[in-house]
Amino acid sequence: MLPRFPYRIQIPLVLALAVTLAVLLVSVVAAQISARNARLQIVDTVQRVVNLLVAQGKPLLAQDDTWRAFTLLRNTATLLPQTAKGQSRAALLDAQGRYLAGSDPRRLPTGDQALGVLKNDRLLPTVSDAKRPRVLSTSDGGMMLIEPIRSDDDQVIGFVFAEVDGAAFDPDWAALATPAVIGAALAILVLVPLGWLLGRRMARPIAQTANCIAQIGHTDATQLQRMLPKVKDPELDRIAGAVRQLLIETSARQANAKRALSAERLAAVGRITAAVAHEINNPLAGLITATRTLRLHGDLPDARNRSLDLIERGLQQVRTITLALLPQAKVEDRCMTPGDMDDMLTLARATAAHQFVTITSEIDQQAGLCVPSTVFRQVMLNLLLNAIRAAGQSGQVHARLIIDSHKVSFILANTGRHFSNERLQKRLQSDDGNDPNGFGLWICHEFAVRFSGGFTASHALDIASPYTTCLNFWLPNLARHDPQKTAAD
C-alpha cells in the first residue's frame, strides 16, 4: 500500500515508522538491561541481608534464643525485595538444619526440617553439603540462598536460609514503557510535519519533471526546457539533464522533419507542375493551330467547323486534366466506358516496359456501366503505376474490372511484397496528401470517401498464383438498366 502514496506522504510516514521502530527496539534493549540489572541488584541485596543475619544470628544460635531470632528476622526481612507481597522470606536454621525462627512462620514453621527436603520442586542440600555457601535457582525463576554460621572455633552452629520467588524479579514493564511511549510520541509529533515539508520539497522537482515529460509532443520544446526545475541534488539533476537533452534532440528532429517535408512538398509540386505542363501543352498546340486556321480560312464553312470542333475537344481535354488534379471539386462528368480502361493500360505499359513488368487484364461486365470517367481513369492510372513499382523488375500485374448492378470494382494484383490492409489504412491515416510517397493512394482514398465507395487491400485469393496482393477500389454503379438494353441503345 505504501508505494501507492506520493513522496510527500511516504516520507513522513516512513520517518514516523522508523522512529517508532527505533524507540521500540531501544525500549526492548533497555528493558532487558534494566531487568538484568534489577536481578543483580536483588541478588546483591539478598546477599547483604544474609550476611547481616549471619553476623546478628551467631549469638542467638549459641544461646538458642528463638524469640530474639524472630525479632531479628522480622526487622531484617523488610530489607528483602517484595517482602510485603510475600515474595521473599528468611529463616535461621539450627545445626541439624531445622527452622529455629522464620520471617513467615506459616511457610517456615519452627522445628520443621529445612535441609535435605524437597522444596519448590528442588531438593535442598543436606547439612553436610551445606557447610559452604549455596545459591540455588527455582523452577519459577526465583532463588534460594543457604549460608552456614560458624562459631569462633570454626564449627557450624546453624544456617541462614533466604528465599526469593521468581515474581520478585519480574521487571515493571509499565514503568519501563512509559518513557519510550512518551519519547516516540514526541518524536512523531516533531518528525511527521517535518517529513511532510521535506517530502513536498523533494517531490516538487520530480513532479515538475514528470509534467514536462508528459507534455512532450504537445508543447513547444523550448518552452518545456524553461519549465524544467533547477535542482542541486545530483540524481535529480541527472534526470532533469536527460530530459533537457531529450527536448533538445526532439526540437532538432522536429525542425529537420519540417524542412524535409517542405522539401518533399516542393519536389511534389515541381513534379505535378511538370506533368500538368506536359499534358496541357499537347492540346494547346492543337488549339493554336486551329486558331491560325480560323484566321486564314475562317470564311470557309468546312474549315471553320473543323477548327471549332478541334478547339472544343482541346478545351475539353484541358478542362478534364485540370479537374483531375482537384479531387474535391464537384463537376459533371461523362460515364466511364470499358475503353477508358484500355486507355489507362496503354499509358501504364510504357512505364511497365522500363521494368520488364508484364500487365494482363480482364473485364467482367454483368450490368450497365455508369461511374465518373475522370475519377475512375485517374484511380486506375494511379493504382497501375503503384502496382508496377511494387511488382519490381520482371514482375507481373493483373488488372480486373468487375461491373455488376450495385458497384464497379477495379481490382489490381501484383507479385511484389504483400501489402496488408492494416498497412494501407495506416498509410492513409498518416498521409495527408502532402507526402509525395503516398499521394496516389491518398487520392484514391479521397475519391472513395467522396463518392461513397471503398478502397481496401487484401490477399489475392480469387486470382491465380503468383499474385500476393490485391488493391480493390470500387464506386457505386449509377446505371439502372440492363446490359442488353444498353447495347441496343
C-alpha positions as CSV (number, residue, x, y, z in Angstrom):
1,M,0.0,0.0,0.0
2,L,2.8,2.5,0.9
3,P,4.3,2.7,-2.7
4,R,0.9,3.9,-4.0
5,F,1.2,7.2,-2.0
6,P,3.2,10.2,-3.3
7,Y,6.5,11.1,-1.8
8,R,5.1,13.9,0.3
9,I,3.1,11.3,2.2
10,Q,5.6,8.5,2.0
11,I,8.4,10.4,3.6
12,P,6.6,11.5,6.9
13,L,5.1,8.0,7.2
14,V,8.5,6.3,6.8
15,L,10.1,8.7,9.3
16,A,7.3,8.1,11.8
17,L,7.6,4.3,11.3
18,A,11.4,4.4,11.6
19,V,11.2,6.4,14.8
20,T,8.6,4.1,16.2
21,L,10.6,1.0,15.4
22,A,13.8,2.6,16.8
23,V,12.0,3.6,20.0
24,L,10.6,0.1,20.4
25,L,14.0,-1.5,19.7
26,V,15.7,0.8,22.2
27,S,12.9,0.2,24.7
28,V,13.2,-3.6,24.4
29,V,17.0,-3.5,24.8
30,A,16.7,-1.0,27.7
31,A,14.1,-3.2,29.4
32,Q,16.3,-6.3,29.1
33,I,19.3,-4.4,30.5
34,S,17.1,-3.0,33.3
35,A,15.7,-6.4,34.1
36,R,19.2,-7.9,34.3
37,N,20.5,-5.0,36.5
38,A,17.4,-5.3,38.7
39,R,18.0,-9.0,39.2
40,L,21.7,-8.4,40.0
41,Q,20.6,-5.7,42.4
42,I,18.1,-8.0,44.1
43,V,20.7,-10.8,44.4
44,D,23.2,-8.3,45.9
45,T,20.6,-7.1,48.4
46,V,19.7,-10.6,49.4
47,Q,23.3,-11.5,49.9
48,R,23.8,-8.4,52.2
49,V,20.7,-9.4,54.2
50,V,22.1,-12.9,54.6
51,N,25.5,-11.6,55.7
52,L,23.7,-9.4,58.2
53,L,21.7,-12.3,59.6
54,V,24.9,-14.4,59.8
55,A,26.5,-11.7,61.9
56,Q,23.5,-11.0,64.1
57,G,22.2,-14.6,64.4
58,K,25.5,-16.1,65.6
59,P,25.0,-15.3,69.3
60,L,21.3,-16.1,69.1
61,L,22.0,-19.6,67.8
62,A,24.7,-20.0,70.5
63,Q,22.1,-19.1,73.2
64,D,19.2,-20.8,71.3
65,D,17.2,-17.6,71.8
66,T,14.1,-18.2,69.5
67,W,12.3,-15.1,70.5
68,R,15.1,-12.7,69.7
69,A,15.7,-14.6,66.5
70,F,12.0,-13.9,65.4
71,T,12.6,-10.2,66.3
72,L,15.8,-10.1,64.2
73,L,14.1,-11.8,61.2
74,R,11.0,-9.6,61.4
75,N,13.2,-6.5,61.3
76,T,15.7,-7.7,58.8
77,A,13.3,-9.3,56.3
78,T,11.9,-5.9,55.4
79,L,15.1,-5.3,53.6
80,L,14.3,-8.2,51.2
81,P,12.6,-7.3,47.9
82,Q,8.8,-7.6,47.8
83,T,8.5,-8.9,51.4
84,A,5.2,-7.1,51.9
85,K,3.8,-9.1,48.9
86,G,5.1,-12.3,50.4
87,Q,7.5,-12.9,47.5
88,S,10.7,-13.2,49.8
89,R,11.4,-14.6,53.2
90,A,14.3,-15.6,55.5
91,A,14.9,-18.0,58.4
92,L,17.6,-19.1,60.9
93,L,18.3,-22.9,61.0
94,D,19.9,-24.9,63.8
95,A,22.9,-27.2,63.4
96,Q,20.6,-30.0,62.3
97,G,19.0,-28.0,59.5
98,R,15.7,-27.3,61.3
99,Y,13.9,-24.0,61.3
100,L,14.7,-22.1,64.5
101,A,12.8,-19.0,63.5
102,G,11.4,-17.6,60.2
103,S,10.1,-14.2,58.9
104,D,7.0,-16.1,57.7
105,P,6.1,-18.7,60.3
106,R,3.3,-20.2,58.2
107,R,5.6,-21.1,55.3
108,L,8.8,-21.5,57.5
109,P,7.4,-23.3,60.6
110,T,9.7,-23.6,63.6
111,G,11.0,-27.1,64.2
112,D,10.4,-28.4,60.6
113,Q,13.3,-29.9,58.7
114,A,14.6,-27.4,56.1
115,L,17.7,-29.0,54.7
116,G,17.7,-32.3,52.7
117,V,14.0,-32.0,51.8
118,L,12.1,-31.2,48.6
119,K,11.1,-27.5,48.4
120,N,9.6,-25.8,45.3
121,D,10.4,-28.8,43.1
122,R,14.1,-28.5,44.2
123,L,15.8,-30.9,46.6
124,L,17.8,-28.8,49.2
125,P,21.3,-29.9,50.2
126,T,21.8,-31.9,53.4
127,V,23.6,-30.5,56.4
128,S,26.9,-31.9,55.4
129,D,26.5,-30.5,51.8
130,A,25.6,-27.0,53.2
131,K,28.8,-26.4,55.0
132,R,29.7,-23.9,52.3
133,P,27.5,-21.2,50.9
134,R,25.0,-22.4,48.3
135,V,22.9,-20.4,45.8
136,L,20.1,-22.4,44.2
137,S,17.6,-21.5,41.5
138,T,14.0,-22.5,41.5
139,S,11.7,-23.6,38.6
140,D,9.8,-20.3,38.7
141,G,12.9,-18.2,38.2
142,G,13.5,-17.5,41.8
143,M,16.5,-18.2,44.1
144,M,17.4,-19.8,47.5
145,L,20.5,-18.9,49.5
146,I,22.0,-21.1,52.2
147,E,24.8,-19.6,54.3
148,P,26.4,-21.5,57.2
149,I,27.0,-19.8,60.5
150,R,30.3,-20.8,62.2
151,S,31.4,-20.5,65.8
152,D,34.7,-19.0,66.9
153,D,36.3,-22.4,66.6
154,D,35.0,-22.8,63.1
155,Q,32.2,-25.2,63.9
156,V,28.9,-25.0,62.0
157,I,26.3,-24.0,64.6
158,G,23.5,-23.1,62.2
159,F,22.4,-21.7,58.9
160,V,20.8,-18.7,57.3
161,F,18.1,-19.5,54.7
162,A,16.7,-16.9,52.3
163,E,14.2,-17.5,49.6
164,V,13.0,-15.1,46.8
165,D,10.2,-16.1,44.4
166,G,10.5,-15.6,40.7
167,A,7.8,-12.9,40.7
168,A,10.1,-10.6,42.7
169,F,12.5,-10.5,39.7
170,D,9.8,-9.5,37.1
171,P,10.6,-6.0,35.8
172,D,8.0,-3.3,35.9
173,W,7.2,-3.1,32.2
174,A,4.7,-0.3,32.5
175,A,7.3,1.9,34.2
176,L,9.9,1.0,31.5
177,A,7.5,1.5,28.6
178,T,6.2,4.9,29.7
179,P,9.3,6.9,28.8
180,A,9.6,5.0,25.5
181,V,6.0,5.8,24.6
182,I,6.4,9.5,25.5
183,G,9.6,9.7,23.5
184,A,8.0,8.1,20.5
185,A,5.0,10.4,20.6
186,L,7.2,13.5,20.9
187,A,9.4,12.3,18.0
188,I,6.4,11.6,15.8
189,L,4.8,15.0,16.6
190,V,8.0,16.7,15.5
191,L,9.1,14.5,12.6
192,V,5.7,14.0,10.8
193,P,5.3,17.7,10.0
194,L,9.0,18.0,9.2
195,G,8.8,14.9,7.0
196,W,5.7,16.3,5.3
197,L,7.5,19.5,4.4
198,L,10.6,17.6,3.3
199,G,8.5,15.3,1.2
200,R,6.8,18.2,-0.6
201,R,10.2,19.8,-1.2
202,M,11.6,16.6,-2.6
203,A,8.6,15.8,-4.7
204,R,8.2,19.2,-6.3
205,P,11.1,19.0,-8.8
206,I,10.1,15.4,-9.6
207,A,6.5,16.4,-10.3
208,Q,7.7,19.3,-12.5
209,T,10.0,17.0,-14.4
210,A,7.2,14.4,-14.9
211,N,4.8,17.2,-16.1
212,C,7.4,18.3,-18.7
213,I,7.8,14.7,-19.9
214,A,4.0,14.3,-20.2
215,Q,3.8,17.4,-22.4
216,I,6.5,16.3,-24.9
217,G,4.9,16.3,-28.3
218,H,2.1,18.6,-27.2
219,T,4.0,21.8,-26.2
220,D,6.9,23.6,-27.7
221,A,10.3,22.0,-26.7
222,T,11.8,25.4,-25.9
223,Q,9.0,26.3,-23.5
224,L,9.4,22.9,-21.9
225,Q,13.1,23.4,-21.3
226,R,12.3,26.6,-19.4
227,M,9.8,24.6,-17.3
228,L,12.4,22.1,-16.1
229,P,13.4,22.7,-12.5
230,K,16.9,23.6,-11.4
231,V,18.0,21.4,-8.6
232,K,21.2,20.8,-6.5
233,D,20.6,17.1,-5.9
234,P,22.9,15.2,-8.3
235,E,20.4,12.4,-9.0
236,L,17.6,14.8,-9.8
237,D,19.9,17.0,-11.8
238,R,20.9,13.9,-13.9
239,I,17.2,13.2,-14.6
240,A,16.5,16.9,-15.5
241,G,19.6,16.9,-17.7
242,A,18.5,13.8,-19.5
243,V,15.0,15.3,-20.1
244,R,16.6,18.6,-21.3
245,Q,18.8,16.7,-23.8
246,L,15.7,14.8,-25.0
247,L,13.9,18.0,-25.6
248,I,16.9,19.5,-27.5
249,E,17.0,16.4,-29.7
250,T,13.2,16.4,-30.2
251,S,13.3,20.0,-31.2
252,A,16.1,19.3,-33.7
253,R,14.2,16.3,-35.1
254,Q,11.0,18.4,-35.5
255,A,12.9,21.1,-37.3
256,N,14.6,18.5,-39.6
257,A,11.2,16.9,-40.2
258,K,9.6,20.2,-41.1
259,R,12.5,21.0,-43.5
260,A,12.3,17.6,-45.1
261,L,8.5,17.8,-45.5
262,S,8.8,21.3,-47.0
263,A,11.4,20.0,-49.5
264,E,9.2,17.0,-50.4
265,R,6.3,19.3,-50.9
266,L,8.3,21.5,-53.2
267,A,9.5,18.4,-55.1
268,A,6.0,17.1,-55.4
269,V,4.7,20.5,-56.6
270,G,7.5,20.5,-59.2
271,R,6.7,17.1,-60.5
272,I,3.0,17.9,-60.6
273,T,3.7,21.2,-62.4
274,A,5.9,19.5,-64.9
275,A,3.2,16.8,-65.6
276,V,0.5,19.4,-65.9
277,A,2.6,21.5,-68.3
278,H,3.3,18.4,-70.4
279,E,-0.3,17.3,-70.6
280,I,-1.7,20.8,-71.3
281,N,0.9,21.6,-74.0
282,N,-0.4,18.9,-76.3
283,P,-4.0,20.3,-76.7
284,L,-2.6,23.8,-76.7
285,A,-0.7,23.1,-79.8
286,G,-3.8,21.9,-81.5
287,L,-5.7,25.0,-80.3
288,I,-3.1,27.3,-81.6
289,T,-3.2,25.5,-85.0
290,A,-7.0,25.8,-85.1
291,T,-6.8,29.5,-84.2
292,R,-4.5,30.1,-87.1
293,T,-6.7,28.1,-89.4
294,L,-9.7,30.2,-88.5
295,R,-7.7,33.4,-89.1
296,L,-6.6,32.3,-92.5
297,H,-9.7,30.3,-93.7
298,G,-12.5,31.4,-91.4
299,D,-14.7,32.4,-94.3
300,L,-14.8,28.7,-95.5
301,P,-17.6,26.8,-93.6
302,D,-15.9,23.4,-93.6
303,A,-12.6,24.8,-92.3
304,R,-14.4,26.9,-89.8
305,N,-16.4,23.9,-88.4
306,R,-13.4,21.6,-88.3
307,S,-11.4,24.2,-86.4
308,L,-14.2,24.9,-83.9
309,D,-14.6,21.1,-83.3
310,L,-10.8,20.8,-82.7
311,I,-10.9,23.8,-80.3
312,E,-13.8,22.4,-78.4
313,R,-12.2,18.9,-77.9
314,G,-8.9,20.5,-76.9
315,L,-10.5,22.8,-74.3
316,Q,-12.5,19.8,-73.0
317,Q,-9.3,17.8,-72.7
318,V,-7.6,20.7,-70.8
319,R,-10.6,21.0,-68.5
320,T,-10.6,17.3,-67.8
321,I,-6.9,17.4,-66.9
322,T,-7.4,20.3,-64.6
323,L,-10.3,18.7,-62.8
324,A,-8.3,15.5,-62.4
325,L,-6.0,17.5,-60.1
326,L,-8.8,18.7,-57.9
327,P,-10.4,15.6,-56.2
328,Q,-12.5,17.9,-54.0
329,A,-14.2,19.7,-57.0
330,K,-17.8,18.7,-57.9
331,V,-18.2,18.6,-61.7
332,E,-20.4,16.9,-64.2
333,D,-18.6,14.1,-65.9
334,R,-19.5,11.5,-68.5
335,C,-20.0,7.9,-67.7
336,M,-16.9,5.7,-68.0
337,T,-16.7,3.1,-70.7
338,P,-14.6,-0.1,-70.9
339,G,-12.4,1.7,-73.5
340,D,-11.2,4.0,-70.7
341,M,-9.6,1.0,-69.1
342,D,-7.8,0.3,-72.4
343,D,-6.5,3.9,-72.5
344,M,-5.1,3.6,-69.0
345,L,-3.5,0.2,-69.7
346,T,-1.8,1.7,-72.8
347,L,-0.4,4.6,-70.8
348,A,0.8,2.2,-68.0
349,R,2.5,-0.2,-70.3
350,A,5.0,2.4,-71.3
351,T,6.2,2.6,-67.7
352,A,6.0,-1.2,-67.3
353,A,8.3,-1.7,-70.2
354,H,11.2,0.0,-68.4
355,Q,11.0,-2.5,-65.5
356,F,10.1,-5.5,-67.7
357,V,6.7,-5.9,-65.9
358,T,4.0,-7.8,-67.6
359,I,0.5,-6.4,-67.5
360,T,-2.6,-8.6,-68.1
361,S,-6.3,-7.6,-67.8
362,E,-9.9,-8.8,-67.9
363,I,-13.3,-7.2,-67.8
364,D,-16.3,-8.9,-66.2
365,Q,-19.4,-6.9,-67.1
366,Q,-22.7,-8.1,-65.7
367,A,-24.7,-4.8,-65.9
368,G,-24.7,-1.4,-67.3
369,L,-21.7,0.9,-66.5
370,C,-22.0,4.4,-65.1
371,V,-19.3,5.9,-62.9
372,P,-17.5,9.3,-63.3
373,S,-14.9,8.7,-66.0
374,T,-12.4,11.3,-64.9
375,V,-12.3,9.9,-61.4
376,F,-12.1,6.3,-62.3
377,R,-9.5,6.9,-65.0
378,Q,-7.2,8.7,-62.5
379,V,-7.7,5.9,-59.9
380,M,-6.9,3.2,-62.5
381,L,-3.7,5.1,-63.6
382,N,-2.5,5.7,-60.1
383,L,-3.1,2.1,-59.0
384,L,-1.4,0.7,-62.1
385,L,1.7,2.8,-61.6
386,N,1.8,1.8,-57.9
387,A,1.4,-1.8,-58.8
388,I,4.2,-1.6,-61.4
389,R,6.6,-0.2,-58.7
390,A,5.5,-2.8,-56.2
391,A,6.0,-5.7,-58.6
392,G,9.6,-4.8,-59.2
393,Q,11.9,-6.0,-62.0
394,S,10.3,-8.7,-64.2
395,G,7.1,-8.7,-62.0
396,Q,3.5,-9.3,-63.0
397,V,0.5,-7.1,-62.7
398,H,-3.1,-8.2,-63.3
399,A,-6.0,-5.6,-63.7
400,R,-9.6,-6.7,-63.4
401,L,-12.7,-4.6,-63.9
402,I,-15.9,-6.1,-62.4
403,I,-19.2,-4.4,-63.3
404,D,-22.4,-5.5,-61.5
405,S,-25.7,-3.8,-60.8
406,H,-24.5,-2.3,-57.5
407,K,-20.9,-1.3,-57.9
408,V,-18.0,-1.1,-60.3
409,S,-14.7,-2.6,-58.9
410,F,-11.2,-2.1,-60.2
411,I,-9.0,-4.9,-58.7
412,L,-5.3,-4.8,-59.2
413,A,-3.0,-7.6,-58.2
414,N,0.8,-7.7,-58.3
415,T,3.6,-10.2,-57.5
416,G,5.5,-7.9,-55.1
417,R,5.8,-7.9,-51.4
418,H,2.4,-8.4,-49.6
419,F,0.7,-5.2,-48.7
420,S,-1.9,-5.8,-45.9
421,N,-5.0,-3.8,-45.4
422,E,-3.6,-2.7,-41.9
423,R,-0.6,-1.2,-43.6
424,L,-2.8,0.5,-46.2
425,Q,-5.1,2.0,-43.5
426,K,-2.0,3.1,-41.5
427,R,-0.5,4.8,-44.6
428,L,-3.8,6.5,-45.4
429,Q,-4.1,7.8,-41.8
430,S,-0.6,9.1,-41.7
431,D,-0.6,10.7,-45.1
432,D,-2.5,13.9,-45.7
433,G,-1.9,14.3,-49.4
434,N,1.3,16.4,-48.9
435,D,3.6,13.4,-48.9
436,P,4.5,12.6,-52.5
437,N,5.2,8.9,-51.5
438,G,1.6,8.4,-50.6
439,F,-0.1,10.9,-52.9
440,G,-1.6,8.4,-55.3
441,L,-3.1,6.1,-52.6
442,W,-4.4,9.2,-50.7
443,I,-6.1,10.4,-53.9
444,C,-7.8,7.0,-54.3
445,H,-8.9,7.1,-50.7
446,E,-10.3,10.6,-51.1
447,F,-12.3,9.6,-54.2
448,A,-13.7,6.5,-52.4
449,V,-14.8,8.6,-49.4
450,R,-16.2,11.4,-51.6
451,F,-18.3,9.1,-53.9
452,S,-19.4,6.6,-51.1
453,G,-17.2,3.8,-52.4
454,G,-14.4,1.8,-50.9
455,F,-10.6,1.2,-51.0
456,T,-9.0,-1.8,-49.3
457,A,-6.1,-4.2,-49.7
458,S,-6.3,-8.0,-49.3
459,H,-4.7,-11.3,-50.3
460,A,-5.2,-12.2,-54.0
461,L,-7.4,-15.2,-53.1
462,D,-9.6,-15.2,-56.2
463,I,-6.8,-14.6,-58.6
464,A,-4.4,-17.4,-59.6
465,S,-0.9,-17.5,-58.2
466,P,1.7,-16.0,-58.1
467,Y,-0.1,-12.8,-57.2
468,T,0.3,-11.8,-53.5
469,T,-1.5,-8.5,-53.0
470,C,-4.8,-7.0,-54.2
471,L,-5.8,-3.4,-54.1
472,N,-9.6,-3.1,-54.5
473,F,-11.2,0.2,-55.4
474,W,-15.0,0.4,-56.1
475,L,-17.7,3.0,-56.6
476,P,-21.5,2.6,-56.7
477,N,-22.8,1.8,-60.1
478,L,-25.2,4.6,-61.1
479,A,-26.6,2.7,-64.1
480,R,-30.2,1.4,-63.6
481,H,-30.6,-0.5,-66.9
482,D,-29.5,-3.9,-68.0
483,P,-26.5,-4.5,-70.4
484,Q,-28.7,-5.7,-73.3
485,K,-30.7,-2.5,-73.3
486,T,-27.5,-0.5,-73.1
487,A,-26.0,-2.4,-76.0
488,A,-29.2,-1.8,-78.1
489,D,-29.0,1.9,-77.4
